[in-house]
Amino acid sequence: MTAPAPQTKNAAWGWVLLAGLFEVGFTYALKMSQHDGKYLGLFLLCAIVSFECLAQALKTLPVGLAYAVWTGIGSVGTILVGLVLFGDSLSALRLGLLTVLIGSIAGLKIVDR
């Protein structure tokens, strides 16, 4: 029996993206569970899937790089969910900092080539 082929960097980045999206899911579910306990299951599911996707990415990517991008995706996504679903405010400063964060995440991905 042969070992599976190692994943490509593109596949690893796909895992990081999925992990970040599920991180947004678990922060949303965590917020919702403050008012309705039925979201606890969604929180646990999203957290487990997020960590498993990150673990898959770490088979190929450096831990610091993958973690920084994962948390960045989760942060940006959670801010957007807060704006759209919870009516969080968006000041010019906050928008500027969000833009810097997105640029930093993209930069980390670019320098990994």
PDB file as gemmi writes it, atoms N, CA and C in Angstrom:
CRYST1    1.000    1.000    1.000  90.00  90.00  90.00 P 1                      
ATOM      1  N   MET A   1       0.846  -1.175   0.000  1.00  0.00           N  
ATOM      2  CA  MET A   1       0.000   0.000   0.000  1.00  0.00           C  
ATOM      3  C   MET A   1       0.891   1.239   0.000  1.00  0.00           C  
ATOM      4  N   THR A   2       0.598   2.176  -0.879  1.00  0.00           N  
ATOM      5  CA  THR A   2       1.417   3.380  -0.971  1.00  0.00           C  
ATOM      6  C   THR A   2       0.815   4.505  -0.143  1.00  0.00           C  
ATOM      7  N   ALA A   3       1.679   5.391   0.294  1.00  0.00           N  
ATOM      8  CA  ALA A   3       1.218   6.547   1.064  1.00  0.00           C  
ATOM      9  C   ALA A   3       0.520   7.528   0.130  1.00  0.00           C  
ATOM     10  N   PRO A   4      -0.476   8.258   0.662  1.00  0.00           N  
ATOM     11  CA  PRO A   4      -1.140   9.249  -0.181  1.00  0.00           C  
ATOM     12  C   PRO A   4      -0.162  10.349  -0.587  1.00  0.00           C  
ATOM     13  N   ALA A   5      -0.392  10.910  -1.748  1.00  0.00           N  
ATOM     14  CA  ALA A   5       0.473  11.991  -2.229  1.00  0.00           C  
ATOM     15  C   ALA A   5       0.318  13.209  -1.324  1.00  0.00           C  
ATOM     16  N   PRO A   6       1.412  13.918  -1.078  1.00  0.00           N  
ATOM     17  CA  PRO A   6       1.293  15.123  -0.260  1.00  0.00           C  
ATOM     18  C   PRO A   6       0.422  16.159  -0.969  1.00  0.00           C  
ATOM     19  N   GLN A   7      -0.282  16.940  -0.170  1.00  0.00           N  
ATOM     20  CA  GLN A   7      -1.153  17.948  -0.762  1.00  0.00           C  
ATOM     21  C   GLN A   7      -0.333  19.124  -1.297  1.00  0.00           C  
ATOM     22  N   THR A   8      -0.893  19.792  -2.266  1.00  0.00           N  
ATOM     23  CA  THR A   8      -0.234  20.969  -2.827  1.00  0.00           C  
ATOM     24  C   THR A   8      -0.470  22.166  -1.909  1.00  0.00           C  
ATOM     25  N   LYS A   9       0.310  23.219  -2.119  1.00  0.00           N  
ATOM     26  CA  LYS A   9       0.094  24.444  -1.339  1.00  0.00           C  
ATOM     27  C   LYS A   9      -1.284  25.025  -1.615  1.00  0.00           C  
ATOM     28  N   ASN A  10      -1.744  24.943  -2.867  1.00  0.00           N  
ATOM     29  CA  ASN A  10      -3.078  25.461  -3.177  1.00  0.00           C  
ATOM     30  C   ASN A  10      -4.146  24.713  -2.393  1.00  0.00           C  
ATOM     31  N   ALA A  11      -4.003  23.399  -2.288  1.00  0.00           N  
ATOM     32  CA  ALA A  11      -4.957  22.620  -1.498  1.00  0.00           C  
ATOM     33  C   ALA A  11      -4.889  23.030  -0.033  1.00  0.00           C  
ATOM     34  N   ALA A  12      -3.685  23.240   0.473  1.00  0.00           N  
ATOM     35  CA  ALA A  12      -3.527  23.657   1.867  1.00  0.00           C  
ATOM     36  C   ALA A  12      -4.187  25.013   2.107  1.00  0.00           C  
ATOM     37  N   TRP A  13      -4.025  25.938   1.157  1.00  0.00           N  
ATOM     38  CA  TRP A  13      -4.677  27.241   1.304  1.00  0.00           C  
ATOM     39  C   TRP A  13      -6.194  27.101   1.242  1.00  0.00           C  
ATOM     40  N   GLY A  14      -6.685  26.149   0.466  1.00  0.00           N  
ATOM     41  CA  GLY A  14      -8.121  25.875   0.461  1.00  0.00           C  
ATOM     42  C   GLY A  14      -8.609  25.437   1.834  1.00  0.00           C  
ATOM     43  N   TRP A  15      -7.802  24.596   2.503  1.00  0.00           N  
ATOM     44  CA  TRP A  15      -8.142  24.178   3.864  1.00  0.00           C  
ATOM     45  C   TRP A  15      -8.166  25.375   4.817  1.00  0.00           C  
ATOM     46  N   VAL A  16      -7.207  26.292   4.663  1.00  0.00           N  
ATOM     47  CA  VAL A  16      -7.178  27.484   5.525  1.00  0.00           C  
ATOM     48  C   VAL A  16      -8.427  28.334   5.287  1.00  0.00           C  
ATOM     49  N   LEU A  17      -8.808  28.501   4.029  1.00  0.00           N  
ATOM     50  CA  LEU A  17     -10.009  29.273   3.717  1.00  0.00           C  
ATOM     51  C   LEU A  17     -11.241  28.642   4.357  1.00  0.00           C  
ATOM     52  N   LEU A  18     -11.394  27.334   4.200  1.00  0.00           N  
ATOM     53  CA  LEU A  18     -12.528  26.644   4.832  1.00  0.00           C  
ATOM     54  C   LEU A  18     -12.490  26.792   6.350  1.00  0.00           C  
ATOM     55  N   ALA A  19     -11.302  26.654   6.925  1.00  0.00           N  
ATOM     56  CA  ALA A  19     -11.162  26.803   8.376  1.00  0.00           C  
ATOM     57  C   ALA A  19     -11.597  28.189   8.818  1.00  0.00           C  
ATOM     58  N   GLY A  20     -11.202  29.207   8.063  1.00  0.00           N  
ATOM     59  CA  GLY A  20     -11.585  30.578   8.399  1.00  0.00           C  
ATOM     60  C   GLY A  20     -13.079  30.806   8.290  1.00  0.00           C  
ATOM     61  N   LEU A  21     -13.704  30.225   7.266  1.00  0.00           N  
ATOM     62  CA  LEU A  21     -15.151  30.372   7.109  1.00  0.00           C  
ATOM     63  C   LEU A  21     -15.902  29.687   8.247  1.00  0.00           C  
ATOM     64  N   PHE A  22     -15.431  28.514   8.650  1.00  0.00           N  
ATOM     65  CA  PHE A  22     -16.075  27.846   9.781  1.00  0.00           C  
ATOM     66  C   PHE A  22     -15.799  28.576  11.091  1.00  0.00           C  
ATOM     67  N   GLU A  23     -14.695  29.305  11.172  1.00  0.00           N  
ATOM     68  CA  GLU A  23     -14.451  30.138  12.352  1.00  0.00           C  
ATOM     69  C   GLU A  23     -15.509  31.235  12.437  1.00  0.00           C  
ATOM     70  N   VAL A  24     -15.856  31.816  11.306  1.00  0.00           N  
ATOM     71  CA  VAL A  24     -16.935  32.804  11.279  1.00  0.00           C  
ATOM     72  C   VAL A  24     -18.229  32.151  11.757  1.00  0.00           C  
ATOM     73  N   GLY A  25     -18.470  30.920  11.314  1.00  0.00           N  
ATOM     74  CA  GLY A  25     -19.663  30.195  11.757  1.00  0.00           C  
ATOM     75  C   GLY A  25     -19.693  29.990  13.252  1.00  0.00           C  
ATOM     76  N   PHE A  26     -18.550  29.637  13.848  1.00  0.00           N  
ATOM     77  CA  PHE A  26     -18.609  29.398  15.290  1.00  0.00           C  
ATOM     78  C   PHE A  26     -18.692  30.684  16.090  1.00  0.00           C  
ATOM     79  N   THR A  27     -18.165  31.793  15.584  1.00  0.00           N  
ATOM     80  CA  THR A  27     -18.354  33.049  16.320  1.00  0.00           C  
ATOM     81  C   THR A  27     -19.799  33.527  16.211  1.00  0.00           C  
ATOM     82  N   TYR A  28     -20.417  33.335  15.044  1.00  0.00           N  
ATOM     83  CA  TYR A  28     -21.837  33.656  14.885  1.00  0.00           C  
ATOM     84  C   TYR A  28     -22.672  32.814  15.851  1.00  0.00           C  
ATOM     85  N   ALA A  29     -22.421  31.514  15.868  1.00  0.00           N  
ATOM     86  CA  ALA A  29     -23.188  30.622  16.743  1.00  0.00           C  
ATOM     87  C   ALA A  29     -22.953  30.950  18.211  1.00  0.00           C  
ATOM     88  N   LEU A  30     -21.736  31.343  18.562  1.00  0.00           N  
ATOM     89  CA  LEU A  30     -21.443  31.732  19.941  1.00  0.00           C  
ATOM     90  C   LEU A  30     -22.264  32.951  20.332  1.00  0.00           C  
ATOM     91  N   LYS A  31     -22.336  33.939  19.461  1.00  0.00           N  
ATOM     92  CA  LYS A  31     -23.139  35.138  19.717  1.00  0.00           C  
ATOM     93  C   LYS A  31     -24.608  34.764  19.860  1.00  0.00           C  
ATOM     94  N   MET A  32     -25.122  33.936  18.955  1.00  0.00           N  
ATOM     95  CA  MET A  32     -26.529  33.552  18.992  1.00  0.00           C  
ATOM     96  C   MET A  32     -26.854  32.697  20.208  1.00  0.00           C  
ATOM     97  N   SER A  33     -25.900  31.899  20.678  1.00  0.00           N  
ATOM     98  CA  SER A  33     -26.165  31.020  21.823  1.00  0.00           C  
ATOM     99  C   SER A  33     -26.333  31.804  23.122  1.00  0.00           C  
ATOM    100  N   GLN A  34     -25.954  33.081  23.134  1.00  0.00           N  
ATOM    101  CA  GLN A  34     -26.180  33.907  24.319  1.00  0.00           C  
ATOM    102  C   GLN A  34     -27.667  34.120  24.565  1.00  0.00           C  
ATOM    103  N   HIS A  35     -28.460  34.023  23.491  1.00  0.00           N  
ATOM    104  CA  HIS A  35     -29.897  34.248  23.596  1.00  0.00           C  
ATOM    105  C   HIS A  35     -30.712  32.979  23.390  1.00  0.00           C  
ATOM    106  N   ASP A  36     -30.112  31.982  22.774  1.00  0.00           N  
ATOM    107  CA  ASP A  36     -30.838  30.762  22.445  1.00  0.00           C  
ATOM    108  C   ASP A  36     -29.864  29.584  22.460  1.00  0.00           C  
ATOM    109  N   GLY A  37     -30.040  28.702  23.426  1.00  0.00           N  
ATOM    110  CA  GLY A  37     -29.130  27.580  23.611  1.00  0.00           C  
ATOM    111  C   GLY A  37     -29.084  26.595  22.459  1.00  0.00           C  
ATOM    112  N   LYS A  38     -30.045  26.666  21.543  1.00  0.00           N  
ATOM    113  CA  LYS A  38     -30.047  25.705  20.435  1.00  0.00           C  
ATOM    114  C   LYS A  38     -28.872  25.918  19.482  1.00  0.00           C  
ATOM    115  N   TYR A  39     -28.173  27.033  19.593  1.00  0.00           N  
ATOM    116  CA  TYR A  39     -27.019  27.302  18.731  1.00  0.00           C  
ATOM    117  C   TYR A  39     -25.737  26.660  19.245  1.00  0.00           C  
ATOM    118  N   LEU A  40     -25.779  26.066  20.415  1.00  0.00           N  
ATOM    119  CA  LEU A  40     -24.582  25.440  20.975  1.00  0.00           C  
ATOM    120  C   LEU A  40     -24.069  24.310  20.075  1.00  0.00           C  
ATOM    121  N   GLY A  41     -24.968  23.517  19.531  1.00  0.00           N  
ATOM    122  CA  GLY A  41     -24.567  22.435  18.626  1.00  0.00           C  
ATOM    123  C   GLY A  41     -23.882  22.967  17.372  1.00  0.00           C  
ATOM    124  N   LEU A  42     -24.428  24.055  16.821  1.00  0.00           N  
ATOM    125  CA  LEU A  42     -23.810  24.676  15.646  1.00  0.00           C  
ATOM    126  C   LEU A  42     -22.429  25.214  15.996  1.00  0.00           C  
ATOM    127  N   PHE A  43     -22.309  25.811  17.174  1.00  0.00           N  
ATOM    128  CA  PHE A  43     -21.009  26.303  17.633  1.00  0.00           C  
ATOM    129  C   PHE A  43     -19.992  25.166  17.675  1.00  0.00           C  
ATOM    130  N   LEU A  44     -20.361  24.060  18.309  1.00  0.00           N  
ATOM    131  CA  LEU A  44     -19.436  22.928  18.435  1.00  0.00           C  
ATOM    132  C   LEU A  44     -19.070  22.344  17.073  1.00  0.00           C  
ATOM    133  N   LEU A  45     -20.059  22.184  16.207  1.00  0.00           N  
ATOM    134  CA  LEU A  45     -19.803  21.645  14.871  1.00  0.00           C  
ATOM    135  C   LEU A  45     -18.836  22.541  14.093  1.00  0.00           C  
ATOM    136  N   CYS A  46     -19.114  23.838  14.073  1.00  0.00           N  
ATOM    137  CA  CYS A  46     -18.249  24.768  13.328  1.00  0.00           C  
ATOM    138  C   CYS A  46     -16.848  24.817  13.921  1.00  0.00           C  
ATOM    139  N   ALA A  47     -16.741  24.790  15.246  1.00  0.00           N  
ATOM    140  CA  ALA A  47     -15.420  24.830  15.882  1.00  0.00           C  
ATOM    141  C   ALA A  47     -14.614  23.584  15.524  1.00  0.00           C  
ATOM    142  N   ILE A  48     -15.243  22.421  15.602  1.00  0.00           N  
ATOM    143  CA  ILE A  48     -14.542  21.173  15.289  1.00  0.00           C  
ATOM    144  C   ILE A  48     -14.107  21.150  13.826  1.00  0.00           C  
ATOM    145  N   VAL A  49     -15.015  21.517  12.920  1.00  0.00           N  
ATOM    146  CA  VAL A  49     -14.677  21.516  11.494  1.00  0.00           C  
ATOM    147  C   VAL A  49     -13.576  22.537  11.209  1.00  0.00           C  
ATOM    148  N   SER A  50     -13.659  23.709  11.830  1.00  0.00           N  
ATOM    149  CA  SER A  50     -12.634  24.733  11.625  1.00  0.00           C  
ATOM    150  C   SER A  50     -11.258  24.232  12.043  1.00  0.00           C  
ATOM    151  N   PHE A  51     -11.176  23.640  13.229  1.00  0.00           N  
ATOM    152  CA  PHE A  51      -9.887  23.141  13.710  1.00  0.00           C  
ATOM    153  C   PHE A  51      -9.375  21.979  12.859  1.00  0.00           C  
ATOM    154  N   GLU A  52     -10.266  21.122  12.399  1.00  0.00           N  
ATOM    155  CA  GLU A  52      -9.841  20.003  11.552  1.00  0.00           C  
ATOM    156  C   GLU A  52      -9.318  20.507  10.206  1.00  0.00           C  
ATOM    157  N   CYS A  53      -9.996  21.486   9.629  1.00  0.00           N  
ATOM    158  CA  CYS A  53      -9.509  22.060   8.368  1.00  0.00           C  
ATOM    159  C   CYS A  53      -8.149  22.715   8.564  1.00  0.00           C  
ATOM    160  N   LEU A  54      -7.978  23.431   9.672  1.00  0.00           N  
ATOM    161  CA  LEU A  54      -6.678  24.043   9.953  1.00  0.00           C  
ATOM    162  C   LEU A  54      -5.611  22.965  10.121  1.00  0.00           C  
ATOM    163  N   ALA A  55      -5.952  21.883  10.793  1.00  0.00           N  
ATOM    164  CA  ALA A  55      -4.998  20.784  10.979  1.00  0.00           C  
ATOM    165  C   ALA A  55      -4.568  20.202   9.633  1.00  0.00           C  
ATOM    166  N   GLN A  56      -5.500  20.093   8.697  1.00  0.00           N  
ATOM    167  CA  GLN A  56      -5.152  19.599   7.362  1.00  0.00           C  
ATOM    168  C   GLN A  56      -4.174  20.549   6.668  1.00  0.00           C  
ATOM    169  N   ALA A  57      -4.411  21.842   6.808  1.00  0.00           N  
ATOM    170  CA  ALA A  57      -3.523  22.833   6.188  1.00  0.00           C  
ATOM    171  C   ALA A  57      -2.127  22.783   6.785  1.00  0.00           C  
ATOM    172  N   LEU A  58      -2.042  22.509   8.084  1.00  0.00           N  
ATOM    173  CA  LEU A  58      -0.749  22.505   8.765  1.00  0.00           C  
ATOM    174  C   LEU A  58       0.146  21.348   8.332  1.00  0.00           C  
ATOM    175  N   LYS A  59      -0.405  20.398   7.596  1.00  0.00           N  
ATOM    176  CA  LYS A  59       0.422  19.321   7.053  1.00  0.00           C  
ATOM    177  C   LYS A  59       1.379  19.852   5.986  1.00  0.00           C  
ATOM    178  N   THR A  60       1.056  21.016   5.426  1.00  0.00           N  
ATOM    179  CA  THR A  60       1.855  21.582   4.342  1.00  0.00           C  
ATOM    180  C   THR A  60       2.400  22.973   4.661  1.00  0.00           C  
ATOM    181  N   LEU A  61       1.592  23.800   5.298  1.00  0.00           N  
ATOM    182  CA  LEU A  61       1.965  25.201   5.525  1.00  0.00           C  
ATOM    183  C   LEU A  61       2.649  25.402   6.871  1.00  0.00           C  
ATOM    184  N   PRO A  62       3.502  26.411   6.984  1.00  0.00           N  
ATOM    185  CA  PRO A  62       4.095  26.744   8.283  1.00  0.00           C  
ATOM    186  C   PRO A  62       3.006  27.169   9.270  1.00  0.00           C  
ATOM    187  N   VAL A  63       3.136  26.760  10.509  1.00  0.00           N  
ATOM    188  CA  VAL A  63       2.093  26.978  11.506  1.00  0.00           C  
ATOM    189  C   VAL A  63       1.798  28.463  11.716  1.00  0.00           C  
ATOM    190  N   GLY A  64       2.819  29.292  11.820  1.00  0.00           N  
ATOM    191  CA  GLY A  64       2.591  30.712  12.066  1.00  0.00           C  
ATOM    192  C   GLY A  64       1.850  31.385  10.932  1.00  0.00           C  
ATOM    193  N   LEU A  65       2.208  31.047   9.720  1.00  0.00           N  
ATOM    194  CA  LEU A  65       1.572  31.620   8.542  1.00  0.00           C  
ATOM    195  C   LEU A  65       0.118  31.169   8.436  1.00  0.00           C  
ATOM    196  N   ALA A  66      -0.116  29.874   8.558  1.00  0.00           N  
ATOM    197  CA  ALA A  66      -1.479  29.345   8.457  1.00  0.00           C  
ATOM    198  C   ALA A  66      -2.364  29.912   9.560  1.00  0.00           C  
ATOM    199  N   TYR A  67      -1.836  29.995  10.778  1.00  0.00           N  
ATOM    200  CA  TYR A  67      -2.620  30.513  11.898  1.00  0.00           C  
ATOM    201  C   TYR A  67      -2.966  31.983  11.694  1.00  0.00           C  
ATOM    202  N   ALA A  68      -2.004  32.776  11.232  1.00  0.00           N  
ATOM    203  CA  ALA A  68      -2.251  34.203  11.016  1.00  0.00           C  
ATOM    204  C   ALA A  68      -3.338  34.419   9.964  1.00  0.00           C  
ATOM    205  N   VAL A  69      -3.277  33.674   8.882  1.00  0.00           N  
ATOM    206  CA  VAL A  69      -4.280  33.827   7.832  1.00  0.00           C  
ATOM    207  C   VAL A  69      -5.632  33.310   8.310  1.00  0.00           C  
ATOM    208  N   TRP A  70      -5.648  32.197   9.027  1.00  0.00           N  
ATOM    209  CA  TRP A  70      -6.894  31.634   9.566  1.00  0.00           C  
ATOM    210  C   TRP A  70      -7.594  32.641  10.474  1.00  0.00           C  
ATOM    211  N   THR A  71      -6.857  33.210  11.411  1.00  0.00           N  
ATOM    212  CA  THR A  71      -7.475  34.180  12.321  1.00  0.00           C  
ATOM    213  C   THR A  71      -7.872  35.450  11.582  1.00  0.00           C  
ATOM    214  N   GLY A  72      -7.100  35.825  10.565  1.00  0.00           N  
ATOM    215  CA  GLY A  72      -7.460  37.006   9.782  1.00  0.00           C  
ATOM    216  C   GLY A  72      -8.758  36.817   9.023  1.00  0.00           C  
ATOM    217  N   ILE A  73      -8.908  35.662   8.378  1.00  0.00           N  
ATOM    218  CA  ILE A  73     -10.153  35.365   7.665  1.00  0.00           C  
ATOM    219  C   ILE A  73     -11.316  35.366   8.647  1.00  0.00           C  
ATOM    220  N   GLY A  74     -11.117  34.732   9.787  1.00  0.00           N  
ATOM    221  CA  GLY A  74     -12.167  34.706  10.801  1.00  0.00           C  
ATOM    222  C   GLY A  74     -12.508  36.091  11.314  1.00  0.00           C  
ATOM    223  N   SER A  75     -11.501  36.920  11.503  1.00  0.00           N  
ATOM    224  CA  SER A  75     -11.730  38.281  11.999  1.00  0.00           C  
ATOM    225  C   SER A  75     -12.505  39.122  10.994  1.00  0.00           C  
ATOM    226  N   VAL A  76     -12.057  39.108   9.749  1.00  0.00           N  
ATOM    227  CA  VAL A  76     -12.742  39.885   8.712  1.00  0.00           C  
ATOM    228  C   VAL A  76     -14.171  39.381   8.535  1.00  0.00           C  
ATOM    229  N   GLY A  77     -14.333  38.071   8.448  1.00  0.00           N  
ATOM    230  CA  GLY A  77     -15.670  37.504   8.282  1.00  0.00           C  
ATOM    231  C   GLY A  77     -16.587  37.820   9.442  1.00  0.00           C  
ATOM    232  N   THR A  78     -16.055  37.758  10.655  1.00  0.00           N  
ATOM    233  CA  THR A  78     -16.864  38.045  11.834  1.00  0.00           C  
ATOM    234  C   THR A  78     -17.256  39.519  11.879  1.00  0.00           C  
ATOM    235  N   ILE A  79     -16.354  40.395  11.490  1.00  0.00           N  
ATOM    236  CA  ILE A  79     -16.694  41.820  11.419  1.00  0.00           C  
ATOM    237  C   ILE A  79     -17.817  42.037  10.407  1.00  0.00           C  
ATOM    238  N   LEU A  80     -17.726  41.396   9.251  1.00  0.00           N  
ATOM    239  CA  LEU A  80     -18.769  41.540   8.236  1.00  0.00           C  
ATOM    240  C   LEU A  80     -20.106  40.988   8.721  1.00  0.00           C  
ATOM    241  N   VAL A  81     -20.085  39.850   9.405  1.00  0.00           N  
ATOM    242  CA  VAL A  81     -21.319  39.295   9.977  1.00  0.00           C  
ATOM    243  C   VAL A  81     -21.904  40.268  10.996  1.00  0.00           C  
ATOM    244  N   GLY A  82     -21.047  40.853  11.824  1.00  0.00           N  
ATOM    245  CA  GLY A  82     -21.517  41.833  12.801  1.00  0.00           C  
ATOM    246  C   GLY A  82     -22.169  43.035  12.140  1.00  0.00           C  
ATOM    247  N   LEU A  83     -21.588  43.502  11.051  1.00  0.00           N  
ATOM    248  CA  LEU A  83     -22.150  44.645  10.328  1.00  0.00           C  
ATOM    249  C   LEU A  83     -23.499  44.302   9.708  1.00  0.00           C  
ATOM    250  N   VAL A  84     -23.564  43.154   9.053  1.00  0.00           N  
ATOM    251  CA  VAL A  84     -24.761  42.782   8.295  1.00  0.00           C  
ATOM    252  C   VAL A  84     -25.884  42.263   9.193  1.00  0.00           C  
ATOM    253  N   LEU A  85     -25.557  41.393  10.136  1.00  0.00           N  
ATOM    254  CA  LEU A  85     -26.602  40.721  10.914  1.00  0.00           C  
ATOM    255  C   LEU A  85     -26.891  41.350  12.272  1.00  0.00           C  
ATOM    256  N   PHE A  86     -25.907  42.030  12.846  1.00  0.00           N  
ATOM    257  CA  PHE A  86     -26.091  42.538  14.203  1.00  0.00           C  
ATOM    258  C   PHE A  86     -26.063  44.059  14.288  1.00  0.00           C  
ATOM    259  N   GLY A  87     -25.966  44.724  13.154  1.00  0.00           N  
ATOM    260  CA  GLY A  87     -26.011  46.176  13.137  1.00  0.00           C  
ATOM    261  C   GLY A  87     -24.810  46.861  13.768  1.00  0.00           C  
ATOM    262  N   ASP A  88     -23.660  46.193  13.784  1.00  0.00           N  
ATOM    263  CA  ASP A  88     -22.448  46.830  14.308  1.00  0.00           C  
ATOM    264  C   ASP A  88     -22.123  48.060  13.463  1.00  0.00           C  
ATOM    265  N   SER A  89     -21.496  49.041  14.087  1.00  0.00           N  
ATOM    266  CA  SER A  89     -21.183  50.281  13.375  1.00  0.00           C  
ATOM    267  C   SER A  89     -19.885  50.137  12.578  1.00  0.00           C  
ATOM    268  N   LEU A  90     -19.755  50.978  11.560  1.00  0.00           N  
ATOM    269  CA  LEU A  90     -18.557  50.981  10.728  1.00  0.00           C  
ATOM    270  C   LEU A  90     -18.093  52.423  10.557  1.00  0.00           C  
ATOM    271  N   SER A  91     -17.088  52.796  11.312  1.00  0.00           N  
ATOM    272  CA  SER A  91     -16.508  54.133  11.190  1.00  0.00           C  
ATOM    273  C   SER A  91     -15.461  54.122  10.081  1.00  0.00           C  
ATOM    274  N   ALA A  92     -15.026  55.304   9.695  1.00  0.00           N  
ATOM    275  CA  ALA A  92     -13.977  55.405   8.675  1.00  0.00           C  
ATOM    276  C   ALA A  92     -12.696  54.734   9.167  1.00  0.00           C  
ATOM    277  N   LEU A  93     -12.370  54.920  10.443  1.00  0.00           N  
ATOM    278  CA  LEU A  93     -11.168  54.298  11.003  1.00  0.00           C  
ATOM    279  C   LEU A  93     -11.283  52.778  10.981  1.00  0.00           C  
ATOM    280  N   ARG A  94     -12.431  52.274  11.387  1.00  0.00           N  
ATOM    281  CA  ARG A  94     -12.638  50.822  11.387  1.00  0.00           C  
ATOM    282  C   ARG A  94     -12.543  50.258   9.970  1.00  0.00           C  
ATOM    283  N   LEU A  95     -13.118  50.970   9.002  1.00  0.00           N  
ATOM    284  CA  LEU A  95     -13.043  50.534   7.610  1.00  0.00           C  
ATOM    285  C   LEU A  95     -11.593  50.534   7.128  1.00  0.00           C  
ATOM    286  N   GLY A  96     -10.847  51.561   7.486  1.00  0.00           N  
ATOM    287  CA  GLY A  96      -9.442  51.622   7.105  1.00  0.00           C  
ATOM    288  C   GLY A  96      -8.635  50.487   7.698  1.00  0.00           C  
ATOM    289  N   LEU A  97      -8.862  50.210   8.977  1.00  0.00           N  
ATOM    290  CA  LEU A  97      -8.138  49.117   9.636  1.00  0.00           C  
ATOM    291  C   LEU A  97      -8.530  47.761   9.059  1.00  0.00           C  
ATOM    292  N   LEU A  98      -9.796  47.610   8.718  1.00  0.00           N  
ATOM    293  CA  LEU A  98     -10.257  46.373   8.082  1.00  0.00           C  
ATOM    294  C   LEU A  98      -9.572  46.189   6.725  1.00  0.00           C  
ATOM    295  N   THR A  99      -9.418  47.269   5.992  1.00  0.00           N  
ATOM    296  CA  THR A  99      -8.724  47.225   4.704  1.00  0.00           C  
ATOM    297  C   THR A  99      -7.263  46.815   4.884  1.00  0.00           C  
ATOM    298  N   VAL A 100      -6.613  47.368   5.903  1.00  0.00           N  
ATOM    299  CA  VAL A 100      -5.224  46.993   6.196  1.00  0.00           C  
ATOM    300  C   VAL A 100      -5.144  45.506   6.545  1.00  0.00           C  
ATOM    301  N   LEU A 101      -6.103  45.023   7.332  1.00  0.00           N  
ATOM    302  CA  LEU A 101      -6.114  43.609   7.713  1.00  0.00           C  
ATOM    303  C   LEU A 101      -6.261  42.714   6.486  1.00  0.00           C  
ATOM    304  N   ILE A 102      -7.183  43.060   5.603  1.00  0.00           N  
ATOM    305  CA  ILE A 102      -7.375  42.268   4.386  1.00  0.00           C  
ATOM    306  C   ILE A 102      -6.106  42.292   3.537  1.00  0.00           C  
ATOM    307  N   GLY A 103      -5.497  43.457   3.412  1.00  0.00           N  
ATOM    308  CA  GLY A 103      -4.250  43.560   2.660  1.00  0.00           C  
ATOM    309  C   GLY A 103      -3.137  42.738   3.277  1.00  0.00           C  
ATOM    310  N   SER A 104      -3.088  42.712   4.601  1.00  0.00           N  
ATOM    311  CA  SER A 104      -2.061  41.928   5.296  1.00  0.00           C  
ATOM    312  C   SER A 104      -2.258  40.435   5.071  1.00  0.00           C  
ATOM    313  N   ILE A 105      -3.510  39.987   5.121  1.00  0.00           N  
ATOM    314  CA  ILE A 105      -3.801  38.574   4.874  1.00  0.00           C  
ATOM    315  C   ILE A 105      -3.387  38.201   3.450  1.00  0.00           C  
ATOM    316  N   ALA A 106      -3.767  39.037   2.491  1.00  0.00           N  
ATOM    317  CA  ALA A 106      -3.387  38.776   1.099  1.00  0.00           C  
ATOM    318  C   ALA A 106      -1.870  38.784   0.950  1.00  0.00           C  
ATOM    319  N   GLY A 107      -1.206  39.703   1.627  1.00  0.00           N  
ATOM    320  CA  GLY A 107       0.251  39.774   1.564  1.00  0.00           C  
ATOM    321  C   GLY A 107       0.915  38.526   2.103  1.00  0.00           C  
ATOM    322  N   LEU A 108       0.406  38.008   3.206  1.00  0.00           N  
ATOM    323  CA  LEU A 108       0.964  36.776   3.765  1.00  0.00           C  
ATOM    324  C   LEU A 108       0.830  35.621   2.781  1.00  0.00           C  
ATOM    325  N   LYS A 109      -0.289  35.559   2.108  1.00  0.00           N  
ATOM    326  CA  LYS A 109      -0.507  34.501   1.111  1.00  0.00           C  
ATOM    327  C   LYS A 109       0.457  34.670  -0.058  1.00  0.00           C  
ATOM    328  N   ILE A 110       0.632  35.909  -0.498  1.00  0.00           N  
ATOM    329  CA  ILE A 110       1.496  36.175  -1.655  1.00  0.00           C  
ATOM    330  C   ILE A 110       2.953  35.838  -1.356  1.00  0.00           C  
ATOM    331  N   VAL A 111       3.444  36.199  -0.170  1.00  0.00           N  
ATOM    332  CA  VAL A 111       4.854  35.955   0.136  1.00  0.00           C  
ATOM    333  C   VAL A 111       5.155  34.484   0.375  1.00  0.00           C  
ATOM    334  N   ASP A 112       4.137  33.661   0.477  1.00  0.00           N  
ATOM    335  CA  ASP A 112       4.352  32.227   0.680  1.00  0.00           C  
ATOM    336  C   ASP A 112       4.689  31.510  -0.622  1.00  0.00           C  
ATOM    337  N   ARG A 113       4.619  32.173  -1.735  1.00  0.00           N  
ATOM    338  CA  ARG A 113       4.874  31.524  -3.036  1.00  0.00           C  
ATOM    339  C   ARG A 113       6.299  31.146  -3.200  1.00  0.00           C  
TER     340      ARG A 113                                                      
END                                                                             
